[in-house]
Amino acid sequence: MALLYQHGGIPAAAFDRFAMPVRPVMDFSVNTNWMGPPPSIRAQWNGLFSSLDAYPSLHGSAVSDYYLNRYGVPQECILSGNGSAELMYRVALALKPRTAAIVCPSFYHYDRALKSAGTSIRYVAEHVIGDGNDGVTEALCDAVSLCDALILGNPNNPTGRLMNRQSIVDAAKRCPDKWFLVDEAFISFVMNEAASSLLFLRDWPKNLIVFHSLTKFYALPGIRLGAFRASPEMVQKVIGVSPPWMVNSLAEKIAPLLQDAKEYEAQTLTQLRAEVTRLKTRSEGVRHISFTFGAANFATGQWHGSNTLDDLMRPLLARGIFVRDCSNFYGIIPNTFRFAIRSARDNDALFDALNEVACG
Ligand SMILES: Cc1ncc(COP(=O)(O)O)c(C=O)c1O
């Protein structure tokens, strides 16, 4: 049976498309923390087994505790689930906006979740909104003016653009009859999370909903763990259209362990900053590719060596390197690819291969 949609970051599909034999790859299309899950989880792994024969709490209370302790979010304002993607579908179903603006290019599931709730979509280009302080609030209000809701990623995937959180709050306050949905899946990777994340906000506009993921920064995509913050009324509304036990008992045991991962967090951020600085310099020497380093743990490259990105993707694959072809991101500049920032050794392997291919 054909799948309803395809994810762009599947190495086996790329080998198939290029009629190449499948081989192991260094996968730069995955943008979770390259260090793998925090050591505290590995250390406790055997003990986690005992959580399997009990039902989890009805609404993931251990995950709510995590958000209270880490971000100061009141428990009635948070709802956790099997990753933030699932919650986007739940929120879309609860809100059922007639029309929504999506700031693009962006994560495909904003579009799919909203369409699944019957919403008509209007796409607004990210560069129209801007990312400085000037005019962003006005641009957001303009973008949502013909719609019931607006959704954006902050920092955005795939561009890494980070918007000033105050501009979003100001827009939400200026347009109280519109919904503002913000995806902060990658916010923990930015330079100053405390000054950037809306989760820390005290004065919460009722029309603001913020999604958060624990699967990216802590490299736990297999566990499925995320949440959204909203007004208590909105949380209740989403609970009303959701099944019970949206967080499994293993995930509920893991969430508190993330509070003991301070050293891992610091190491991640220090290494990421060092690699971004180093790679910015390295990227200047690469022919036929222009690079954009954003605020998150990934960057994009635009291929100018020919008129098809396949001319880069194919020889990279032959060298065991897989990057994310971004052509299925609506509104993307043609021939853009995205790559995760990983360890220095892996990043050097990628840039060595890019240099080889680009120099022909
Ligand atoms: C921008 C963005 N938001 C949200 C998600 C969903 O993350 P999860 O469901 O693992 O929390 C992803 C996953 O790729 C993503 O790229």
Ligand as a Chemical Component Dictionary entry (heavy atoms), coordinates in Angstrom:
data_LIG
# 
_chem_comp.id                   LIG 
_chem_comp.type                 NON-POLYMER 
_chem_comp.pdbx_formal_charge   0 
_chem_comp.three_letter_code    LIG 
# 
loop_
_chem_comp_atom.comp_id 
_chem_comp_atom.atom_id 
_chem_comp_atom.alt_atom_id 
_chem_comp_atom.type_symbol 
_chem_comp_atom.charge 
_chem_comp_atom.model_Cartn_x 
_chem_comp_atom.model_Cartn_y 
_chem_comp_atom.model_Cartn_z 
_chem_comp_atom.pdbx_ordinal 
LIG C1 C1 C 0 10.261 21.824 13.639 1  
LIG C2 C2 C 0 9.802  20.553 14.280 2  
LIG N1 N1 N 0 8.848  20.627 15.202 3  
LIG C3 C3 C 0 8.371  19.519 15.804 4  
LIG C4 C4 C 0 8.871  18.279 15.489 5  
LIG C5 C5 C 0 8.283  17.077 16.162 6  
LIG O1 O1 O 0 9.097  16.660 17.196 7  
LIG P1 P1 P 0 8.586  15.552 18.234 8  
LIG O2 O2 O 0 7.245  15.090 17.793 9  
LIG O3 O3 O 0 9.603  14.494 18.193 10 
LIG O4 O4 O 0 8.514  16.268 19.554 11 
LIG C6 C6 C 0 9.873  18.148 14.525 12 
LIG C7 C7 C 0 10.399 16.818 14.149 13 
LIG O5 O5 O 0 11.112 16.638 13.202 14 
LIG C8 C8 C 0 10.353 19.334 13.905 15 
LIG O6 O6 O 0 11.304 19.266 12.981 16 
# 
loop_
_chem_comp_bond.comp_id 
_chem_comp_bond.atom_id_1 
_chem_comp_bond.atom_id_2 
_chem_comp_bond.value_order 
_chem_comp_bond.pdbx_ordinal 
LIG C1 C2 SING 1  
LIG C2 N1 SING 2  
LIG C2 C8 DOUB 3  
LIG N1 C3 DOUB 4  
LIG C3 C4 SING 5  
LIG C4 C5 SING 6  
LIG C4 C6 DOUB 7  
LIG C5 O1 SING 8  
LIG O1 P1 SING 9  
LIG P1 O2 DOUB 10 
LIG P1 O3 SING 11 
LIG P1 O4 SING 12 
LIG C6 C7 SING 13 
LIG C6 C8 SING 14 
LIG C7 O5 DOUB 15 
LIG C8 O6 SING 16 
# 
